[in-house]
């Protein structure tokens, strides 16, 4: 369950429900009987539509299904299965399970508008406030403009629910600030480190180290800009076991530590080698080839070799090896 970062979103959803404060009226009143009865909430609309089964699974995994069932006056721009499959292809992933929880929640809540927006309300140039906090812009067509590389068009609009409305769209919307980060790292060694759940503490350390620096001086800039690079990436279990959080080290300390895990060459496959230079001039590495294991790496300040704990993750400009320790 993606429950790590949903409390803020759930609080905001609950607040919306309380502000709405409306009692749904039973029956059709003076309805002439021509309009079909609306008897499903937003979550039920999504969950019962075969075109949206992947979205339903992600919403349920994030714990957002209950909120979409009970919060009044919301609009969901629901990406189709094909849209989600296209995003998976772009990310090079079989499914969304490796994605960091907070990123998944940010993207999902960016698809939820905090008021009802029928198709007739989507006028060119207007902006839509989302639960995630950033805006969606309406362009001609109409289409929706976000941080994704393509604008989103509509497959079906105005699917009414008891507590809002659902529009089916053909592209996954990405929050603009997140989109700026994602688009530039796709296909590089930075992609698994910054997006995958297994490296969330390392990713936080990188972002802390890079804050406020020109891109050419950043760790992300090196991971994206170098034509050949190998990153030995400690998994979260390493930091958790040692009680290390992003606040344990200063930005300068994180910068030095992480640069000692990066080699400006593609080491694939791992071989028995020593004196390997890293991006941190004060740290050199010794590696061993797989021999009944996945290989090892040892920093000049380590007392023992660190095991590679999973297969290397190849990228367009190098490879990332998940490791079971911190290089010193």
N, C-alpha and C positions, 0 to 999 in steps of 0.2 A: 504494500500500500504506500502511495506517495503521500505520507502524512507529515513530512518534516517541515514543510513551509506553508501549509494550508491554513494555519490558525488565523493569520491576518486576513486572508481572503474570506474565511468562514465568518469572521467577526463583521466584515463589511457587508457580506451577504445578509447576515442576521439583521444588521442595522437597516438595510434596505427593506426587509420584510416588515420591521416594526414601523418604519416611516410610511410604508404603503398603507397599513392599518385598515385595509378594506375587507369587507365580508362578501364572499362570492354569493351571488343570488342564484337560487335554484329555479329551474323552470325557464320557459322561453318568453314569458310575458306576452307582449303583443306581437311576437314574431309570427310571420305569415307561413312559416314552415318550409320556406324555400331554402334557407341556409342550413347546412349540416350542423348538428349539435357539436359543440366543443366540449369534450369530456376528458381530455388528456392534459396533464401538466407538461411543462417543457421537457423534463427528463423523460417522461413516458413517450413523448413525440420522438425524441432522439433515439431512445432505446428500442422502439418498435419499427424504426425505419431501416431496412436492410442496407440502404446506401450509406448509413452512418454507424455501422457496427464497430468499426475501428475507433471512431470518436467515442462511442459509448463505453468501450472498454477502457480507454484512457481516462475518461471522466470518472468512471467508477474506481479505477486504480488510484486516482488522486483524491478520492473521497468527496468529490463535488456533486455526485448524483443527488444526494439528499437535499442539498441547497438549491439545486435547479428544480427540484420538485416542489419546494415550499416557498421560495422567494417570489414575490409579486413584482409585476411590471419590469420584466427583463426581456432582452432580445439576445438570441444566440445566433451567431453566424457560424453555421455548422459545416466544416469541411468534409467533403465526401471521402469515401474509402480510397478512391483514385487519387485524390489530393494528398492524403496521408501517405499512400504508397510512393507517390512521387517524391515527397520529402524524405522518406526512408532511403530511396535510391540516391538522392543527393547527398545524404549523410553517410552512405555506405553501410547501413545497418539493416539487420533482418527484422528488427522490431524496435520499439521505443524503450525497452527495459533498461538499456545501459545509460539512458539520458539522466542527468542529475535531476533530482526531484524538484528543486526550486526552479529550474529552467522549464520543466514540463508544466508546472503549475502556472508560471508566468505566461507561457504561450496559451494555455487553455483559458485562463481568465481574461486574456486579451480578446477572446472571441465572445465575451459576454458584455453587452451594453447595459448600462444602469437605468435604462428607460425603454419603453416600447417604441420601436422604430419599424413602421410598416414600409413597404416598398415606396409608397408615395411620399414618405418623409425623407427619402435618401436623395436629396437634391444636390446637384453638382456644386462643389465647394464647401459643402457642410462638413462638420466634424462630429464624430461620435465618441462620447466618453465611455471608456471601458472600465470594467472592474479592476483590471490590472493597473490602471492609472494613466496609461498613454492613450493617445487619440488615434482613431481611424479616420482617414480622409476619404470623402466620396468624390470620385472623378466621373468623367463622362461614361455613358453606357447604360446604367451606371456600373462602375466598378469600385472596388475598395482598395485603397492604397495603404500599405503598411511597410514594415521593414523587410518584407520578403522581396525576392528578386522579380517576381511577377505580380501584377495586379490580380485581384480576385474577381471573377465574374460570378453571376448568379445562375444556378441550375434550377432552383425553384424558390419562390418567395412567398411570404405571408402564410406560412403554416401556423395557424392560430392554436394557442394552448390556453388553458384556464388561467395561467399566470404570466402569459407573455406571448412571444412569437418566435418562430424559427425560420431562418433563411438558409437554404443549402447552397454552399459556395464551392468553387472548383480549385481553390488554392488555400493552403494553410497560411493564415495571417501570422506575422511575426512582429512583436513589439519593435519599433524602430531602433531603440538603443541596443537591444539584443541582436537585431538583424545586422547592425554594423559590426558586431563582434563575430557573428557566425559566418557571414558571407566570406570574410577575409581569411578564415582559417580552414575552410573546407578543403579536404584533400592534403592537408599538411600534418606534421606531427603534433601541431597544437590542437587539432580537432578532438582526438580521444581524451587528451588531458583536460581540456577546458569544458568538454561536454559530458564526459562519462561520470557516472556516479562513483566509480571506484577511486577516482582521483580528486574528489571534491576539496579536500584539505590542501593538496598540492596546488590546485587551481586557485584557491583563495590566496595562497601564499604568493603565487605569481602575480595576481591582480594587485595585491598589496604592494609588492615590490615595484610594479610598473606604474603605479598611480602618479600622475603629474609629470611623467617623463615624455620627451619626444619619442616617437615610435622607433626611431633608429637606435635608441638607447634601451629599449625594453626587451624583456625576455620573450614576450610574444612576438615582437618584431624579428628576433633572431630565429624563433621556431618557424616563422612563416617565410622570412626572407632568405635564409640560407638554402642553397641548392642541395646540400648534403648535411644531415644532422642526425645524431642518435641521442635520444633522451632516455635515461634510466629513471623511471618514474615510481617513487614509493607509493604503494597503495594506502588507502585510508587506514587499514588495520594497523599499519606500522605506526602512524602518528597517534592513533587512538590508544594503542598499547603503551606508548611512551607518555601519554597524557599531553601531547602536543596539539595545540590549536593554532589558528591563524594569529592569535594575540600573543603567543609565546615569544615570537621574534619580532624585531623591528623590520621595517621595509628593507633597510640596508642588509640586515642579517639574512632575511629571506632571499634577497638578490644573490648574495654570495653562496648560500647553500644550494640554491637551484642551479646556478651556473656551473657548479661543480658536478652536476648530474648530466650536463649536456656536452657532447663531443661534436666538433664541427667536421664530421665525416660520417658516412653510413657504415656502421659495423654490422654487416649482415652477410653471412652468418657470424656469430661470435666465434672467435678463435682464441687460442692461448697467446696472449700478448701483454706487454707491460709498458709503462711509460707513456700511456695514451694521454695526450693533452686534452683538457676540457676548456670550456669557455671561461672558467675561473682559472687564471694563470697559476694560482696556488695549489691546485688540486690536479693530480694525475691518477690514472686508473690502471688497474690490472684486470684483465678478463680471462676467463677460461671457457673453452668450448664445451658444448653439451656432452656429458659422459654419464649416461644414466640419469641425467637431470636436464634442466633447460639452460645450463650455464651459470656462471657467477660473475660478479663484478666486485672490486675492492678499491676503495679510495686510499690515497696515500696516508690518510689519518685514521683509517679503520684497522682494528686489530684482527678482524676475520673477514672472509669473503661473504658477500651478500648474495643470496640466491635469486635468480630470475624465477618468478612465481607463476608466470603465464606466458603463452606464446607471444613473440614479438608482434607488434601492430604496425605493419608496413604502411607508408604514406607516400605521396608523390615526391617528397623531398627527403625521405629518410625512414627511420623506424623508431618506435617507442617500445621499451622493454619494461613491463611491470616488475618491480623488485620488492623484496621483503626486508628492506632496511634503508637507512639514510646514509648516503655517501659523505664521508668526512675528509 
